Amino acid sequence: MGYSELIELSAKNCYFCPANIKTATPMFPSNLVPEGRIKVGETTVFPNLFPFAKYHAVATVSREHFLGIDEFTLKQIQDTVKASVKYFDCVRSKDQKAVYPIFSWNFLPPAGASVIHSHVQLTVDERPTNLAWLYLSACKRYYAKQKENYWMHLLEIEKAEGERFLGEIGGVSWITSYVPLGNDEICGVFHDVSSLYGLDDISISDLSKGLKRVFTAYTLYGVHSFNLSTFSASSEDESFRLIVRIIARPYPQSYYNNDAGYMERLHEEVIVESMPEKVASDLKEYFG
Ligand SMILES: [Zn+2]
């Protein structure tokens, strides 16, 4: 089956399309979200039927069934982030133990999405993920020893060296990762925010503008599928900064090579196809 056929077929009876979303998706209990679902612009947030965290919601990005990576408007991205932050704040006010929120986006099946209609995943759990725990605890140790924030120090070095520095958009700097977790990885680092909770409109707008640039840069780089995820502290934390990491995934076509082999799946080693310095020099112009 070709890619366009898959999009066409998946549009029939799609649960996330406006015609079905009210009847086909569940509602939150009223003590979590009084209105049952959160709505901001074209975005609707509802519970995930197959949760893998204590709190696990899905948020649609657009009313339209399919949009390509460069077709999302800034408003659609902004409203999606805004609705997600509202959900995280609802969880925080209900449950004092579940304090680790993650905003993630698997864009298209090569990135692990089982539904074509664009959506993000929102999880909140009592414990951070393995890598988030490693970052949070290492940053705490670094702060205690060096008396400075690791991410701010990293940005200072990356900006001065320039090899992996893409640019600054409002309160977020964009770099390619020194040690990428996937192909063409781009990383956004907030300057003065360490948690997804209570993210204000300016931070939401800065992040969304940066993501729009990433998506534009990616499409011109031949990338049409990605994984995106955040690393957030449980509350404002002087030793940490809110991070978003985006990696490219293979082109969505009927006969594609998956980019995860035995090294990635069984040895926890990542093989990447291009050096971060090359990615930064290729994509820099989109962040200037
Ligand atoms: Zn749909």
Residues whose N, C-alpha, C, O or C-beta is under 5 A from the ligand:
A	BS01	ZN	C14 F16 C17 H65 H117
